């Protein structure tokens, strides 16, 4: 009798069509976002300008679907922000350095160009700041030439003027990156005494060292030093504008155009160095949005010290209560607009039955990774399965779950493939473990898992993959890092990976682990 009640269909006054949704998965096209936005602590921190602890928070870190773009989109319409603008990393800097013959030649010679990337980023950021503080660009350039030295100890006006005059014709347009690069190429060729592009290729350490010294010297004296003086002056001139509350965001650093490039980490690392130089301009907050796996890759390559960035980072984490609120807002918005209802209708009002003996609302949320996109996706699939019926059911949710599992798995593979090239194999082999919770020492199928990984790594094998395939503890670390297992602390609490704890400690390996409900098949 109980089983019949569980599987019974719950009648509803609402008829859900196949096209009904509680929003799009892409924040840029999500029509529900403004009306259903939940102001999290992260958002409240980003919108503040009057608290030094919040003002320094500039780097937004989160997994795929955690809401990074949604945060920035909402900020762009927030009335507390006076001006908001974006920088397209691909079109402004990356496309140029990726396709420039001179840059490619320097890279082939083994020349470290990170300091040059920083100077390019610094100029792009400077231009955007000036553009927002002084909308009339020509007026700024003209008035700048007449600035007087208020305090010689604060800045070097002559160097700043020299920098502006050097690039005056293209200072504010897209050609500036090419001009800066061309001038450096000409200067290096003159300094070295032979065109750089005609120098010996990779392997000639003497020529590489010569180019490296000349490059570093030029960038330091002709770009970074002069840019720094210009920043000081802008800071000085904008002191009265500290209540302007300007936000500049950079949000396309996890797109596919970057994931396949060997310079991606250097490129983003240079941006993280450059934007810190503009912190003293209190009226402007530059926000960088980076996916968790990418920032982890930067730290893994030892390009920068993680502890020095901690004060700048805002990691996005959601809890069950917040995810439930997001679903409540969106379900209510859908019902009000479709049925003109006046009473509040929440998530559990529509999903008010059981699945496998568990409340359906809890069942759905437990199978997300506590990210808004996961929750929206799962509920959308459930509504699509209803397709004109006046009822929701356990079978409907279970059918939707299969589709959700497939989409979530594919998204996870795409998210982590640049970090773990054999990520699909690692995900697949968790199916060998037949219990939802386990201890490492009690796993009896380690040989089968190892065999599976080795057999599926014939093509494009790597030393790193072989290392993981032969060491179950390292495989456990992969599973924990990507979020398919967690440390079971109690019957109601499982600790999954986060930015603050991305990996297992050696002391964790004797603890009990749980397989994430969505991936326990």
Secondary structure, 3 states (H helix, E strand, C coil): CHHHHHHCCEECCCCCCCCCCCCCCCHHHCCCHHHHCCCCHHHHHHHCCCCHHHHCCCEEEECCCCCHHHHHHHHCCCCCCCEEEECCHHHHHHHHHHHCHHHHHHHHCCCCCHHHHHHHHHHHHHHHHHHHHCCCHHHHHHHHCCCCCCCCCCCCHHHHHHHHHHCHHHCCCCCHHHHHHHHHHHHHHHHHCCCHHHCCCCCCHHHHHHHHHHHHHHHHHHHHHHHHHHHHHHHHHCHHHCCCCEEEEECCCCCHHHHCCCCHHHHHHHHHHHHHHHCCCCCEEEEEEEEHHHHHHHHHCCCCCHHHHHHHEEECCCCHHHHHHHHHHHHHHHHHHHHCCCCCCCHHHHCCCEECCEEHHHHHHHCCCCCHHHHHHHHHHHHHHHCCCCEECHHHHHHHHHHHHHHHHHHHHHHHCCCCCCHHHHHHHHHHCCCCEEEHHHCCCHHHHHHHHHHCCCCCCCHHHHHHHHCHHHHHHHHHHHCCEEEECCCCCEECCCCCCCCCCHHHHHCEEEECCCCCC
